[in-house]
Amino acid sequence: MILPVLVLLVLAVWDDFALAQQSLRMPRIGVLQFERHQRLTFMQGLRELGYIERQNIAIEYRNANGKTQLLSDLAAELIRDEVSVIVANGPNAIKAAMKVTQAIPIIMVGAGDPVVRGLVKGLSVPGGNVTGLSSSGRGTYGKQLELLKDTFPSLARVAILNPRTTKVFLKEYQYAAKALGIEIQSIDVYRSEQLDNGFARIKEMHPDAFITMREVLTVHHAKQIVEFALQNRLPSMYENTHFVEEGGLMSYGVNDTVSWHRAAVFVDKVLKGANPATLPIEPPQLEFAINLRTANKLSVKIPPEILLEANEVIK
């Protein structure tokens, strides 16, 4: 009786050892500052390319959950875990990864304009260990104002909830606003505790609509921002469908689902030996979403021609 039990124990230990050895030999993908709602999209993209987690790849996830000060330590953890490639989401995560390695390939998602932000030397030839996807579409901000004006012809004043320290994007808004006869005002909010004051300033301004710029802060507080718009019966425009799914009225910006799907393609390329220094940055795919349930709550009628422009309509 003792011998069969010992044999089973030895086999179990051997299986665990073999599994551990196999895991060490697999390519390890580090994902920094992951957006949880895009996890399935990223995994689907990998599966389509033949990668199955725990079978032929290992994935290490690190999420700062909105606490950007943790990103450097999390990036360093990925280096200690000997990852083969890092997928970094957002400018802060990308910069944190760049600080800890100049050798391991870094795939960008949600980078904004990577050249303006100093993440790469150029779009066609990045020139370092960073490549991936831009999330800056030329004309995006102006198009947001155009869509609001076409939906609400009497639109005259727009508040912009701005969590970004850079003001480069404001020039595009200002140019479009002048052409459309709209007055805009940037309400700067850089920390969670500043949100209430930002909301108060927007109410004092009495805008006809407001736009929310997308950063870690605003994504983290998406529900609170959307509820503020509903409570004050303010038509709202966002950069991302996540806000519309939370109850925002409209969004126009980068299609995150496509970006995460394409990130898997970049991972595949670098794992097969592609040099990130010469792997061109891809432009984003843009999308326009409308939440008709929110429109009904606001007693807003979306013109048929605007509905036809939308890629996604939530009914």
C-alpha positions in Angstrom: 0.0 0.0 0.0 2.9 2.4 0.9 4.6 1.9 -2.5 1.7 2.9 -4.7 1.1 6.0 -2.6 4.8 7.0 -2.9 4.7 6.5 -6.6 1.7 8.8 -6.9 3.4 11.4 -4.8 6.6 11.3 -6.9 4.5 11.6 -10.1 2.6 14.6 -8.7 5.8 16.3 -7.7 7.4 15.5 -11.1 4.3 17.0 -12.9 4.6 20.2 -10.8 8.3 20.4 -11.5 7.8 19.8 -15.3 5.0 22.5 -15.4 7.3 25.0 -13.6 10.1 24.3 -16.0 7.8 24.7 -19.0 6.6 28.0 -17.6 10.1 29.2 -17.3 10.8 28.4 -20.9 7.7 30.1 -22.2 7.8 33.7 -23.5 6.6 36.0 -20.6 4.5 39.0 -21.5 4.4 41.8 -19.0 1.2 44.0 -19.0 1.5 47.3 -17.1 -1.5 49.4 -16.1 -4.0 47.1 -17.7 -7.5 48.2 -18.5 -9.5 45.3 -17.1 -12.5 45.7 -19.5 -10.0 45.1 -22.5 -8.5 41.9 -21.1 -10.7 39.6 -23.1 -9.9 41.5 -26.3 -6.2 41.2 -25.8 -6.4 37.5 -24.9 -8.6 36.9 -28.0 -6.0 38.7 -30.2 -3.3 36.4 -28.8 -5.4 33.3 -29.3 -5.9 34.2 -32.9 -2.2 34.2 -33.3 -1.7 30.8 -31.6 -0.8 32.0 -28.1 -2.6 30.3 -25.2 -1.9 31.5 -21.6 -0.2 28.8 -19.5 0.3 26.6 -22.6 2.8 28.5 -24.7 3.0 31.9 -23.1 2.9 33.3 -19.5 1.4 36.7 -18.7 2.3 38.9 -15.8 -0.2 41.6 -15.0 0.6 44.8 -13.0 -2.1 47.4 -12.4 -1.5 50.6 -10.4 -5.3 51.1 -10.1 -5.0 54.8 -10.7 -2.0 55.3 -8.4 0.6 56.5 -10.9 3.3 56.7 -8.2 3.4 52.9 -8.1 4.1 52.4 -11.8 7.9 52.6 -11.5 8.0 49.8 -8.9 5.5 47.7 -10.9 7.6 48.1 -14.0 10.7 47.0 -12.1 8.9 43.9 -10.9 8.2 42.9 -14.5 12.0 43.2 -15.3 12.8 41.0 -12.3 10.2 38.5 -13.6 12.3 38.4 -16.8 9.5 39.3 -19.2 10.2 39.1 -23.0 8.1 42.1 -23.8 6.1 44.7 -21.9 2.7 46.0 -23.1 2.3 49.4 -21.4 -1.0 51.3 -21.3 -1.0 55.0 -21.1 1.8 57.6 -21.2 2.7 57.2 -17.5 3.0 53.5 -17.7 5.0 53.7 -20.9 7.4 56.2 -19.3 7.8 54.0 -16.2 8.7 51.0 -18.4 11.2 53.1 -20.4 12.9 54.1 -17.3 13.6 50.5 -16.2 14.7 49.1 -19.6 16.2 50.2 -22.9 16.5 46.6 -24.1 13.2 44.8 -23.6 10.6 45.7 -26.3 7.8 47.9 -25.1 4.4 47.9 -26.9 2.4 51.1 -26.4 -1.3 51.3 -26.0 -3.1 54.6 -25.3 0.1 56.6 -25.9 -1.5 59.8 -27.2 0.8 61.4 -29.7 4.1 59.4 -28.9 6.3 61.8 -30.8 5.0 64.9 -29.1 5.3 63.1 -25.7 8.9 62.2 -26.5 8.2 58.5 -26.4 9.6 57.7 -29.8 11.7 59.6 -32.4 9.3 59.2 -35.3 6.2 57.3 -36.3 7.7 55.4 -39.2 11.0 54.7 -37.4 10.5 54.8 -33.6 14.3 54.4 -33.1 14.4 52.7 -29.7 12.8 49.8 -27.8 9.3 51.3 -28.0 6.7 50.8 -30.7 3.0 50.1 -30.8 -0.1 52.2 -31.3 -0.7 55.9 -31.3 -3.9 57.1 -29.7 -3.8 60.5 -31.2 -6.0 61.1 -34.3 -5.6 64.4 -36.1 -8.8 66.4 -36.0 -10.3 64.3 -33.2 -10.9 67.2 -30.8 -12.3 69.5 -33.5 -14.6 66.7 -34.6 -16.0 66.4 -31.1 -17.0 70.0 -31.1 -18.5 69.7 -34.6 -20.6 66.7 -33.5 -21.9 68.6 -30.5 -22.7 71.7 -32.7 -24.4 69.5 -35.3 -26.5 67.9 -32.6 -27.2 71.1 -30.7 -27.2 74.0 -33.2 -27.7 76.6 -30.5 -24.5 75.4 -28.7 -22.5 78.5 -27.6 -20.5 77.6 -24.5 -18.5 74.4 -23.8 -16.5 73.4 -20.7 -13.6 71.0 -21.0 -12.8 68.9 -18.0 -9.0 68.6 -18.4 -6.9 66.2 -16.4 -3.8 66.8 -18.6 -0.9 69.0 -17.6 -0.1 69.6 -21.3 -2.2 72.2 -23.2 -1.1 71.2 -26.7 -4.5 69.7 -27.5 -6.3 73.0 -26.6 -5.0 74.6 -29.8 -7.1 72.2 -31.8 -10.2 72.9 -29.7 -9.6 76.7 -29.9 -9.2 76.6 -33.7 -12.4 74.5 -34.2 -14.3 76.6 -31.6 -13.5 79.8 -33.4 -14.7 78.4 -36.7 -17.9 77.1 -35.1 -18.6 80.3 -33.0 -18.3 78.4 -29.7 -16.7 79.7 -26.5 -14.6 77.1 -24.7 -13.1 77.0 -21.2 -10.7 74.5 -19.8 -11.4 73.3 -16.2 -8.1 71.8 -15.0 -8.5 68.8 -12.6 -5.3 66.9 -11.8 -6.2 64.9 -8.7 -9.3 63.1 -7.4 -9.8 65.7 -4.6 -10.1 68.5 -7.2 -13.1 66.9 -9.0 -15.8 68.5 -6.8 -14.2 71.9 -7.2 -14.0 71.3 -11.0 -17.7 70.3 -11.1 -18.6 73.5 -9.1 -16.7 75.6 -11.6 -18.5 74.0 -14.5 -21.9 74.8 -12.9 -20.8 78.4 -12.4 -19.9 78.6 -16.1 -23.4 77.5 -17.2 -22.2 75.7 -20.3 -24.4 74.2 -23.0 -22.3 71.0 -22.9 -19.1 69.7 -21.5 -16.3 67.5 -22.8 -14.2 65.2 -20.6 -10.6 64.5 -21.6 -9.4 61.0 -21.1 -6.7 60.2 -18.6 -6.3 57.7 -15.7 -8.0 60.1 -13.4 -11.1 60.6 -15.5 -11.4 56.9 -16.4 -11.1 56.0 -12.7 -14.0 58.5 -12.0 -16.0 57.8 -15.1 -19.2 56.9 -13.3 -19.0 60.0 -11.0 -18.4 62.3 -14.0 -21.3 60.8 -16.0 -23.6 61.1 -13.0 -22.6 64.8 -12.6 -23.6 65.4 -16.3 -27.0 63.6 -15.8 -27.8 65.4 -12.6 -27.2 68.7 -14.2 -28.8 67.8 -17.5 -25.7 68.6 -19.4 -25.0 67.0 -22.8 -21.6 65.5 -22.6 -18.9 64.3 -25.0 -16.0 61.9 -24.1 -13.0 60.4 -25.9 -13.9 56.8 -25.2 -16.9 54.5 -25.4 -16.3 53.4 -21.8 -17.9 56.6 -20.7 -20.9 56.1 -23.0 -21.3 52.6 -21.6 -21.4 54.2 -18.1 -24.2 56.5 -19.2 -22.4 59.4 -21.0 -24.2 60.9 -24.0 -21.6 60.7 -26.8 -18.0 59.8 -27.4 -15.6 60.3 -30.3 -12.1 59.0 -30.1 -9.9 56.0 -30.3 -11.4 52.5 -30.5 -9.7 50.8 -27.5 -11.0 47.4 -28.5 -9.2 47.6 -31.8 -6.0 49.0 -30.2 -5.8 46.1 -27.7 -6.5 43.6 -30.4 -3.6 45.1 -32.5 -1.3 45.1 -29.4 -1.4 41.3 -29.6 -0.1 41.6 -33.2 2.8 43.7 -32.1 3.6 41.2 -29.3 3.7 38.4 -31.9 6.0 40.4 -34.1 8.6 41.2 -31.4 8.5 37.6 -30.0 9.3 36.5 -33.5 12.3 38.8 -33.7 11.1 42.1 -35.1 13.1 45.1 -34.0 10.9 47.7 -32.3 13.3 50.4 -33.4 12.2 49.9 -37.0 8.6 48.7 -36.4 6.3 51.6 -37.5 3.8 53.1 -35.0 0.2 52.3 -36.1 -2.4 55.1 -36.2 -5.6 54.6 -34.2 -9.0 53.6 -35.4 -11.6 56.2 -34.4 -15.2 55.6 -33.4 -18.3 57.6 -32.6 -20.8 56.2 -30.0 -24.1 57.5 -28.8 -26.2 56.4 -25.8 -29.9 56.9 -26.7 -31.0 55.9 -23.2 -29.1 58.9 -21.9 -30.5 61.1 -24.7 -34.0 60.1 -23.5 -33.2 61.0 -19.9 -32.0 64.4 -21.0 -35.0 64.8 -23.3 -32.6 65.2 -26.2 -33.5 64.2 -29.8 -30.4 63.1 -31.8 -30.8 64.1 -35.4 -31.0 61.2 -37.8 -27.9 62.3 -39.8 -25.9 62.2 -36.6 -27.2 58.7 -35.7 -26.0 57.5 -39.2 -22.5 58.7 -38.4 -22.3 56.6 -35.2 -20.4 53.3 -35.1 -22.2 52.3 -31.9 -25.6 53.2 -30.7 -26.7 52.1 -27.2 -30.5 51.8 -27.1 
